[in-house]
Amino acid sequence: GKTAALFSAAAQSGALVAGSDPESIARYRRFGENLGLAFQIVDDILGIWGDPQVTGKPAADDIKQRKKTLPIVQALEEEKRAGSKGLREIYQQEIIDEETIGVALKILKDLGARRYADEMANDYYQQALTELNATGVENEAQEDLRELAAFLVQRTY
């Protein structure tokens, strides 16, 4: 909620300052909200599968810290439906070592957690672009927003 709220407020504020009509202001707010959600999901992906050389964080750092990011929550739900609890047991361990991280990564792969997160990030990104395009504005600032959105969502991992 924090990232999406910040992006939403920034986009809405820009539209207000520019003197946009109420419908456009609402569209920019939704653009920011969707972009913020996409950005956060990509951040969740990077926290698990990101290259330490690129992210500046240790590999699978979110697993070591037992963060319940979108891919983890999705995998936990899939495990629950399947009646298994491997990832849940890993998250209950006092120490998560490198070998255990490897097991967790395999579980995430087997449950399609990364694919799910990638799809969700792309869905929110597309929704953001839909809102931006629906404003009907075509100018350099609008193109800058499209480029910014692409950059934020298509970060390398």
C-alpha positions in Angstrom: 0.0 0.0 0.0 2.9 2.4 0.6 4.5 2.4 -2.8 1.2 2.4 -4.7 -0.1 5.3 -2.5 3.0 7.3 -3.1 3.0 6.8 -6.9 -0.8 7.5 -6.9 -0.4 10.7 -4.9 2.5 11.9 -7.1 0.6 11.3 -10.4 -2.6 12.8 -9.1 -0.8 15.9 -7.8 0.9 16.4 -11.1 -2.5 16.3 -12.8 -3.9 18.8 -10.3 -1.1 21.2 -10.7 -1.4 21.0 -14.5 -5.1 21.9 -14.2 -6.5 18.7 -15.6 -10.2 17.9 -15.5 -11.6 15.7 -12.7 -11.8 12.6 -14.9 -8.2 12.9 -16.1 -7.1 13.5 -12.5 -8.7 10.3 -11.5 -7.1 8.5 -14.4 -3.6 9.8 -13.4 -4.3 8.7 -9.8 -5.1 5.2 -11.1 -2.1 5.3 -13.4 0.1 6.0 -10.4 -1.6 3.3 -8.2 -1.2 0.6 -10.9 2.4 1.6 -11.6 3.2 1.6 -7.9 1.8 -1.9 -7.6 3.7 -3.1 -10.6 6.9 -1.5 -9.2 6.5 -3.2 -5.8 5.9 -6.6 -7.4 9.1 -6.2 -9.5 10.9 -5.2 -6.3 9.5 -8.4 -4.7 10.9 -10.4 -7.6 14.3 -8.7 -7.3 14.4 -9.5 -3.6 14.3 -13.2 -4.4 15.7 -13.7 -7.9 17.7 -10.5 -8.4 21.3 -10.5 -9.4 23.4 -9.2 -6.4 25.6 -7.4 -8.9 22.6 -5.4 -10.1 20.5 -5.1 -6.9 23.3 -4.6 -4.4 21.6 -7.1 -2.1 22.6 -10.7 -1.4 20.8 -13.3 -3.5 17.5 -14.4 -2.1 17.7 -11.8 0.6 14.0 -11.6 1.1 13.9 -15.4 1.9 16.7 -15.0 4.4 14.7 -12.2 6.1 11.5 -14.3 5.9 9.7 -11.5 4.0 6.2 -12.4 2.9 6.3 -10.8 -0.5 3.9 -11.6 -3.3 5.8 -14.6 -4.7 6.1 -16.1 -1.2 2.4 -15.5 -0.3 1.3 -17.0 -3.6 3.5 -20.0 -3.1 2.2 -20.5 0.5 -1.4 -20.4 -0.8 -0.5 -22.9 -3.5 1.1 -25.2 -0.9 -2.0 -24.9 1.3 -4.3 -25.9 -1.5 -2.0 -28.9 -2.3 -1.8 -29.9 1.3 2.0 -29.5 1.5 4.0 -27.2 3.8 7.7 -27.2 2.7 8.0 -23.4 2.3 5.9 -22.8 5.5 8.4 -25.0 7.4 11.3 -23.2 6.0 9.9 -19.8 7.1 9.5 -21.2 10.6 13.2 -22.2 10.9 15.3 -20.1 13.2 18.1 -19.9 10.6 17.7 -20.1 6.8 21.1 -21.2 5.4 22.2 -21.3 1.8 21.1 -25.0 1.3 17.7 -24.2 2.6 17.4 -21.1 0.4 18.1 -23.5 -2.6 15.2 -25.7 -1.4 12.9 -22.7 -1.1 13.9 -21.5 -4.6 13.0 -24.9 -6.0 9.6 -24.8 -4.2 8.9 -21.4 -5.6 9.8 -22.6 -9.1 7.7 -25.7 -8.8 4.7 -23.7 -7.6 5.1 -21.1 -10.4 5.6 -18.2 -8.0 7.9 -16.2 -10.2 5.7 -16.7 -13.3 2.7 -15.6 -11.2 4.5 -12.4 -9.9 5.8 -11.6 -13.4 2.2 -11.9 -14.8 0.8 -9.7 -12.0 3.5 -7.0 -12.5 2.8 -7.0 -16.2 -1.0 -6.8 -15.6 -0.6 -3.8 -13.3 1.8 -2.2 -15.8 -0.7 -2.6 -18.6 -3.5 -1.2 -16.5 -1.3 1.8 -15.7 -0.7 2.4 -19.4 -4.4 2.0 -20.2 -5.2 4.7 -17.7 -2.5 7.0 -19.0 -3.7 6.5 -22.6 -7.3 7.1 -21.6 -6.5 10.7 -20.6 -6.3 11.5 -24.3 -3.2 13.7 -23.7 -0.4 13.3 -26.2 2.6 15.4 -25.4 6.3 15.1 -24.3 5.4 14.8 -20.6 3.0 11.9 -21.4 5.7 10.1 -23.4 8.1 10.7 -20.4 5.6 9.0 -18.1 5.4 6.0 -20.5 9.2 5.8 -20.5 9.4 6.1 -16.8 6.8 3.4 -16.3 8.6 1.0 -18.7 11.9 1.7 -16.9 10.4 1.1 -13.4 8.7 -2.2 -14.4 11.3 -3.6 -16.7 14.2 -3.4 -14.4 16.8 -6.1 -14.9 16.9 -9.1 -12.6 
